[in-house]
Amino acid sequence: MTESTQPSGARTLLGEFAPKLVELTDEVLFGDVWERPGLSPRDRSLVTVTTLAALCRTEQLDFHLRTALKNGLSKDELVEALTHLAFYAGWPSAMSAVTRLKSIVEETGPAA
């Protein structure tokens, strides 16, 4: 559970099916790694989004694009990062990620 006592998205989606994976996601990944002081949440989001895009991990990308916008990255910054990524990780990876970002921005506005 998160501090708000609401179940996390992972817990809601997979809690009974994969409880240990959910526990590790909530407690280690988001409870520890994402909270470390070495990088801001904004910087962690930028690293995460570009890595997911580069690896074509589109199932996780929408959540992290939304998180990146909430963590202070602008639509323009994300587009620029993904454009840059096209030359290092491949055109299809960047195009898929920008298409997902466009859909999210159209749905929620530029600061999701």
C-alpha positions as YAML, in Angstrom:
chain: A
units: angstrom
residues:
- id: 1
  name: MET
  ca: [0.00, 0.00, 0.00]
- id: 2
  name: THR
  ca: [1.11, 3.54, -0.60]
- id: 3
  name: GLU
  ca: [1.21, 6.17, 2.12]
- id: 4
  name: SER
  ca: [-2.32, 7.24, 1.16]
- id: 5
  name: THR
  ca: [-3.52, 3.73, 2.10]
- id: 6
  name: GLN
  ca: [-4.77, 3.29, -1.45]
- id: 7
  name: PRO
  ca: [-3.49, 0.19, -3.22]
- id: 8
  name: SER
  ca: [-0.82, 0.90, -5.81]
- id: 9
  name: GLY
  ca: [-1.52, 0.34, -9.48]
- id: 10
  name: ALA
  ca: [0.67, -2.76, -9.35]
- id: 11
  name: ARG
  ca: [-1.21, -4.09, -6.34]
- id: 12
  name: THR
  ca: [-4.57, -3.47, -7.97]
- id: 13
  name: LEU
  ca: [-3.49, -5.08, -11.24]
- id: 14
  name: LEU
  ca: [-1.37, -8.00, -10.02]
- id: 15
  name: GLY
  ca: [-1.54, -8.16, -6.22]
- id: 16
  name: GLU
  ca: [-3.12, -11.57, -5.88]
- id: 17
  name: PHE
  ca: [-1.54, -12.99, -9.03]
- id: 18
  name: ALA
  ca: [2.09, -12.00, -8.35]
- id: 19
  name: PRO
  ca: [2.26, -10.72, -4.76]
- id: 20
  name: LYS
  ca: [6.06, -10.82, -4.40]
- id: 21
  name: LEU
  ca: [6.60, -8.91, -7.64]
- id: 22
  name: VAL
  ca: [4.11, -6.29, -6.45]
- id: 23
  name: GLU
  ca: [5.83, -6.08, -3.05]
- id: 24
  name: LEU
  ca: [9.21, -5.54, -4.73]
- id: 25
  name: THR
  ca: [7.72, -2.97, -7.09]
- id: 26
  name: ASP
  ca: [6.07, -0.99, -4.30]
- id: 27
  name: GLU
  ca: [8.71, -1.28, -1.61]
- id: 28
  name: VAL
  ca: [12.03, -1.56, -3.44]
- id: 29
  name: LEU
  ca: [11.52, 0.14, -6.80]
- id: 30
  name: PHE
  ca: [9.15, 2.95, -5.87]
- id: 31
  name: GLY
  ca: [9.75, 2.97, -2.11]
- id: 32
  name: ASP
  ca: [13.54, 2.95, -2.23]
- id: 33
  name: VAL
  ca: [15.14, 3.37, -5.67]
- id: 34
  name: TRP
  ca: [12.83, 6.18, -6.83]
- id: 35
  name: GLU
  ca: [13.27, 7.96, -3.47]
- id: 36
  name: ARG
  ca: [17.07, 8.01, -3.43]
- id: 37
  name: PRO
  ca: [18.49, 11.55, -3.26]
- id: 38
  name: GLY
  ca: [21.05, 11.17, -6.08]
- id: 39
  name: LEU
  ca: [18.59, 12.10, -8.85]
- id: 40
  name: SER
  ca: [15.43, 14.15, -8.80]
- id: 41
  name: PRO
  ca: [12.13, 12.45, -9.70]
- id: 42
  name: ARG
  ca: [12.21, 14.53, -12.91]
- id: 43
  name: ASP
  ca: [15.63, 13.15, -13.87]
- id: 44
  name: ARG
  ca: [14.63, 9.60, -12.93]
- id: 45
  name: SER
  ca: [11.58, 9.96, -15.16]
- id: 46
  name: LEU
  ca: [13.71, 11.12, -18.08]
- id: 47
  name: VAL
  ca: [16.06, 8.15, -17.68]
- id: 48
  name: THR
  ca: [13.15, 5.73, -17.32]
- id: 49
  name: VAL
  ca: [11.16, 7.03, -20.29]
- id: 50
  name: THR
  ca: [14.14, 6.99, -22.64]
- id: 51
  name: THR
  ca: [15.19, 3.52, -21.51]
- id: 52
  name: LEU
  ca: [11.69, 2.11, -21.94]
- id: 53
  name: ALA
  ca: [11.42, 3.75, -25.35]
- id: 54
  name: ALA
  ca: [14.83, 2.47, -26.44]
- id: 55
  name: LEU
  ca: [13.94, -1.06, -25.39]
- id: 56
  name: CYS
  ca: [10.43, -0.87, -26.91]
- id: 57
  name: ARG
  ca: [8.80, -1.58, -23.54]
- id: 58
  name: THR
  ca: [5.55, 0.08, -24.60]
- id: 59
  name: GLU
  ca: [3.36, -1.60, -21.96]
- id: 60
  name: GLN
  ca: [5.18, 0.33, -19.24]
- id: 61
  name: LEU
  ca: [5.76, 3.47, -21.30]
- id: 62
  name: ASP
  ca: [2.35, 5.14, -20.89]
- id: 63
  name: PHE
  ca: [2.55, 5.04, -17.08]
- id: 64
  name: HIS
  ca: [6.04, 6.48, -17.11]
- id: 65
  name: LEU
  ca: [5.25, 9.17, -19.70]
- id: 66
  name: ARG
  ca: [2.39, 10.32, -17.46]
- id: 67
  name: THR
  ca: [4.69, 10.19, -14.45]
- id: 68
  name: ALA
  ca: [7.33, 12.20, -16.32]
- id: 69
  name: LEU
  ca: [4.81, 14.95, -17.06]
- id: 70
  name: LYS
  ca: [3.73, 14.96, -13.39]
- id: 71
  name: ASN
  ca: [7.39, 15.06, -12.33]
- id: 72
  name: GLY
  ca: [7.95, 18.30, -14.25]
- id: 73
  name: LEU
  ca: [9.14, 17.28, -17.68]
- id: 74
  name: SER
  ca: [7.37, 19.21, -20.40]
- id: 75
  name: LYS
  ca: [5.88, 17.72, -23.54]
- id: 76
  name: ASP
  ca: [8.54, 19.59, -25.53]
- id: 77
  name: GLU
  ca: [11.39, 18.18, -23.42]
- id: 78
  name: LEU
  ca: [10.07, 14.65, -23.82]
- id: 79
  name: VAL
  ca: [9.67, 15.10, -27.58]
- id: 80
  name: GLU
  ca: [13.23, 16.42, -27.79]
- id: 81
  name: ALA
  ca: [14.62, 13.52, -25.74]
- id: 82
  name: LEU
  ca: [12.76, 10.98, -27.85]
- id: 83
  name: THR
  ca: [13.88, 12.67, -31.08]
- id: 84
  name: HIS
  ca: [17.48, 12.48, -29.87]
- id: 85
  name: LEU
  ca: [16.93, 8.84, -28.93]
- id: 86
  name: ALA
  ca: [15.88, 7.99, -32.51]
- id: 87
  name: PHE
  ca: [19.47, 8.21, -33.69]
- id: 88
  name: TYR
  ca: [20.83, 5.96, -30.94]
- id: 89
  name: ALA
  ca: [18.03, 3.46, -30.31]
- id: 90
  name: GLY
  ca: [16.27, 3.41, -33.65]
- id: 91
  name: TRP
  ca: [13.59, 5.27, -35.49]
- id: 92
  name: PRO
  ca: [10.74, 2.82, -34.69]
- id: 93
  name: SER
  ca: [11.42, 3.09, -30.95]
- id: 94
  name: ALA
  ca: [11.26, 6.87, -31.02]
- id: 95
  name: MET
  ca: [8.23, 7.00, -33.29]
- id: 96
  name: SER
  ca: [6.32, 4.58, -31.08]
- id: 97
  name: ALA
  ca: [7.16, 6.57, -27.95]
- id: 98
  name: VAL
  ca: [6.28, 9.94, -29.48]
- id: 99
  name: THR
  ca: [3.00, 8.49, -30.75]
- id: 100
  name: ARG
  ca: [2.18, 7.34, -27.19]
- id: 101
  name: LEU
  ca: [3.15, 10.75, -25.79]
- id: 102
  name: LYS
  ca: [0.98, 12.54, -28.35]
- id: 103
  name: SER
  ca: [-1.99, 10.39, -27.37]
- id: 104
  name: ILE
  ca: [-1.45, 11.08, -23.66]
- id: 105
  name: VAL
  ca: [-1.08, 14.84, -24.20]
- id: 106
  name: GLU
  ca: [-4.23, 14.92, -26.35]
- id: 107
  name: GLU
  ca: [-6.10, 13.01, -23.66]
- id: 108
  name: THR
  ca: [-4.86, 14.82, -20.56]
- id: 109
  name: GLY
  ca: [-3.21, 18.03, -21.65]
- id: 110
  name: PRO
  ca: [0.52, 18.84, -21.68]
- id: 111
  name: ALA
  ca: [0.92, 18.53, -17.90]
- id: 112
  name: ALA
  ca: [-0.82, 15.16, -17.36]
...
